[in-house]
Amino acid sequence: MKKIALALLVAATCGLAQAQSNVTIYGIMDVGVVNTTSVGTNNGSATQLISGALNTSRIGFKGEEKLGGSLSSGFVLEGQINPGDGSQGTVSGTGATNGLFSRAANVFVKDDSLGTVRLGRQGNLGFEAFNYGDTNAGKNFGGSILFWNDGSSFGGTTTAKTGIGTMTGTTFVSNAIRYDSRDFNGFRVSGQYVLPGTSSTNTLGNLDASSRYITAVTYNKGPWAAAGSFMSTNDSTGDTQYQVTTLGGNYTLPAGHKIAAGYHTFRNKASSATSNNNFNLMETTGRYKVDSKNSVHVGYYKLGDKTNAANGAQMGSVIGTHELSKTTSVYAGVARMNNNGASGFAAYGAGGANLNTLQSTTSLPASMQSSGLTQTAITTGLTVLF
């Protein structure tokens, strides 16, 4: 009897292992030290250990199963981790605690000839296209993400969410349906629809029952990569509120160097809004590959308020990375943000909420910085991939 039970247990274990064999566990752990000037209402400075100083720390699970022929299905689950204290971090712009899988929780069906349909919480298609114009794309320090997901006082009150994408879905969107075509000689066409019912913290329009439409065309072939996208958000009455257009591209040189440029616009069509109506972002960046283990990113970003020319921000950044191995690297960087008028962008952090760990005391409140000031940030840290 014991032999039969043991045989059944071994068989069940083998079956479980086989069923899970197509599931991949992956992630990034990043911890750095950041020193920031012009912090909070007292314009002081702070130095602290930051989770995800350059790359947002995360853990993910993904799997795919062949259904026969060219058809397959799969899933993605991905959550944020703050290795400094083991927490899940906070939502950019609101300060609320992230959900278990705040970065992704979706299922998909893929056909090699027809393309892929994805359902659930997923990456913002517009943000993905936005990243093509920056060699420091998606990084929390000294990159264009600071202008995409921002909670500064640019052009309005300190509670206004003014980043290019913040009012239209941030970097991840919930309740979304997405389609990506197959590759056509380097080109891919994509569309995304965010169903109504996703709450937003925007103070300029009623987005609590909004819908979002995003389309994009990308090109990836050889050394060339480019993308263009258009995003439109409708409020609960069906009126168009916000429109975001992104254009970006990059070219990889034979030695591994890369150059990139992007131009992005935000338009607020809500008649009741008195600010944050119309602004543009221009960026020029480059990556110099010193050798197989060392590289340097240089970037310049300029955001202008087309409604009020007195507002605006310019940032320059330099970030060096040294690879200790295929999975471990160290980095150091400096970024300087110059703010004009009512602009209050920071040189580090994708939104005010992400700075809470840096500015969580009474003397350094959770705000980006006072308007019109120059902020300098310096960081050094360690990234481990798995």
MOHUJO-V739218 format. One record per pair of residues at least 24 apart in sequence whose C-alpha atoms are under 8 Angstrom apart, sorted by sequence separation. I is the first residue (numbers start at 1). J is the second residue. If there is no record, write none. Layout:
I|J, I|J
This chain:
30|54, 56|80, 57|81, 58|82, 77|101, 78|102, 79|103, 174|198, 191|215, 210|234, 211|235, 225|249, 226|250, 242|266, 243|267, 260|284, 261|285, 279|303, 280|304, 296|320, 313|337, 314|338, 344|368, 345|369, 30|55, 56|81, 57|82, 78|103, 79|104, 190|215, 191|216, 210|235, 211|236, 224|249, 225|250, 242|267, 243|268, 259|284, 260|285, 279|304, 280|305, 295|320, 296|321, 313|338, 314|339, 344|369, 29|55, 30|56, 57|83, 77|103, 78|104, 189|215, 190|216, 209|235, 210|236, 224|250, 225|251, 242|268, 243|269, 259|285, 260|286, 279|305, 280|306, 294|320, 295|321, 313|339, 344|370, 28|55, 29|56, 30|57, 77|104, 78|105, 189|216, 190|217, 207|234, 208|235, 209|236, 224|251, 241|268, 242|269, 259|286, 278|305, 279|306, 294|321, 295|322, 312|339, 313|340, 344|371, 28|56, 29|57, 76|104, 77|105, 189|217, 207|235, 208|236, 210|238, 223|251, 224|252, 241|269, 242|270, 258|286, 259|287, 278|306, 279|307, 293|321, 294|322, 311|339, 312|340, 343|371, 344|372, 347|375, 28|57, 29|58, 76|105, 77|106, 188|217, 189|218, 206|235, 207|236, 223|252, 240|269, 241|270, 257|286, 258|287, 276|305, 277|306, 278|307, 293|322, 294|323, 311|340, 312|341, 342|371, 343|372, 344|373, 346|375, 347|376, 348|377, 27|57, 28|58, 52|82, 75|105, 76|106, 187|217, 188|218, 205|235, 206|236, 223|253, 240|270, 257|287, 258|288, 277|307, 293|323, 310|340, 311|341, 312|342, 313|343, 341|371, 342|372, 347|377, 27|58, 28|59, 51|82, 75|106, 76|107, 187|218, 188|219, 257|288, 276|307, 293|324, 310|341, 311|342, 312|343, 340|371, 341|372, 27|59, 51|83, 75|107, 186|218, 187|219, 256|288, 257|289, 275|307, 310|342, 311|343, 313|345, 315|347, 339|371, 340|372, 26|59, 27|60, 51|84, 74|107, 75|108, 167|200, 186|219, 187|220, 256|289, 339|372, 340|373, 25|59, 26|60, 50|84, 73|107, 74|108, 186|220, 255|289, 338|372, 339|373, 25|60, 26|61, 49|84, 73|108, 74|109, 167|202, 186|221, 338|373, 339|374, 25|61, 73|109, 185|221, 205|241, 338|374, 24|61, 25|62, 72|109, 73|110, 337|374, 338|375, 23|61, 24|62, 71|109, 72|110, 127|165, 336|374, 337|375, 23|62, 24|63, 71|110, 72|111, 336|375, 337|376, 23|63, 71|111, 161|201, 196|236, 336|376, 22|63, 23|64, 70|111, 71|112, 161|202, 335|376, 336|377, 22|64, 70|112, 160|202, 161|203, 334|376, 335|377, 22|65, 70|113, 127|170, 160|203, 169|212, 334|377, 335|378, 127|171, 159|203, 160|204, 168|212, 334|378, 124|169, 333|378, 334|379, 124|170, 332|378, 333|379, 124|171, 332|379, 333|380, 123|171, 124|172, 331|379, 332|380, 123|172, 124|173, 331|380, 332|381, 122|172, 123|173, 330|380, 331|381, 121|172, 122|173, 330|381, 331|382, 29|81, 31|83, 121|173, 122|174, 330|382, 30|83, 31|84, 121|174, 329|382, 330|383, 29|83, 120|174, 121|175, 122|176, 328|382, 329|383, 120|175, 121|176, 328|383, 329|384, 93|149, 119|175, 120|176, 328|384, 92|149, 93|150, 119|176, 120|177, 327|384, 328|385, 92|150, 93|151, 119|177, 327|385, 92|151, 118|177, 119|178, 327|386, 117|177, 118|178, 117|178, 118|179, 117|179, 116|179, 117|180, 168|231, 115|179, 116|180, 168|232, 115|180, 116|181, 125|190, 168|233, 205|270, 115|181, 116|182, 125|191, 114|181, 115|182, 125|192, 93|161, 104|172, 114|182, 204|272, 205|273, 103|172, 113|182, 204|273, 112|182, 93|166, 168|242, 167|242, 165|244, 164|244, 55|138, 56|139, 55|139, 56|140, 54|139, 55|140, 54|140, 53|140, 54|141, 129|216, 52|140, 53|141, 126|214, 125|214, 126|215, 129|218, 125|215, 126|216, 125|216, 132|225, 133|226, 132|226, 132|227, 129|226, 130|227, 129|227, 130|228, 129|228, 130|229, 129|229, 164|265, 164|266, 126|229, 125|229, 126|230, 126|231, 94|201, 93|201, 133|247, 134|248, 162|276, 132|247, 133|248, 135|250, 130|246, 132|248, 133|249, 134|250, 129|246, 130|247, 131|248, 132|249, 133|250, 129|247, 130|248, 132|250, 129|248, 156|275, 126|246, 155|275, 156|276, 155|276, 154|276, 135|258, 135|259, 135|260, 134|260, 133|260, 134|261, 132|260, 133|261, 134|262, 132|261, 133|262, 132|262, 133|263, 130|262, 130|264, 147|281, 144|283, 134|283, 136|285, 133|283, 134|284, 135|285, 155|305, 133|284, 134|285, 135|286, 133|285, 134|286, 135|287, 155|308, 143|299, 147|303, 155|311, 142|299, 144|301, 154|311, 154|312, 136|297, 135|297, 136|299, 134|299, 142|315, 142|316, 143|317, 142|317, 142|318, 142|319, 156|342, 155|342, 154|342, 155|343, 153|342, 154|343, 153|343, 154|344, 152|343, 153|344, 154|345, 142|334, 152|344, 153|345, 142|335, 152|345, 141|335, 142|336, 151|345, 152|346, 150|345, 147|345, 146|345, 152|351, 146|346, 150|350, 151|351, 152|352, 146|347, 149|350, 150|351, 151|352, 146|348, 148|350, 149|351, 150|352, 151|353, 146|349, 147|350, 146|350, 142|347, 145|350, 146|351, 141|347, 142|348, 141|348, 140|348, 141|349, 140|349, 140|350, 152|367, 152|368, 151|368, 152|369, 153|370, 154|371, 153|371, 92|350, 93|351, 95|353, 92|351, 93|352, 94|353, 95|354, 92|352, 93|353, 92|353, 93|354, 95|356, 91|353, 92|354, 90|353, 91|354, 90|354, 89|354, 53|349, 50|357, 50|358, 49|358, 48|358, 47|358, 46|358, 46|359, 40|359, 39|359, 44|364, 42|363, 42|364, 40|363, 41|364, 40|364, 41|365, 39|364, 40|365, 40|366, 41|367, 43|369, 53|379, 40|367, 43|370, 54|381, 39|367, 40|368, 41|369, 53|381, 55|383, 39|368, 40|369, 41|370, 39|369, 40|370, 38|369, 39|370, 38|370, 38|373, 38|374, 39|375, 38|375, 37|375, 38|376, 36|375, 37|376, 36|376, 37|377, 36|377, 35|377, 36|378, 34|377, 35|378, 34|378, 35|379, 34|379, 33|379, 34|380, 32|379, 33|380, 32|380, 33|381, 32|381, 31|381, 32|382, 30|381, 31|382, 30|382, 31|383, 30|383, 29|383, 30|384, 28|383, 29|384, 28|384, 29|385, 28|385, 27|385, 28|386, 26|385, 27|386, 26|386, 25|386
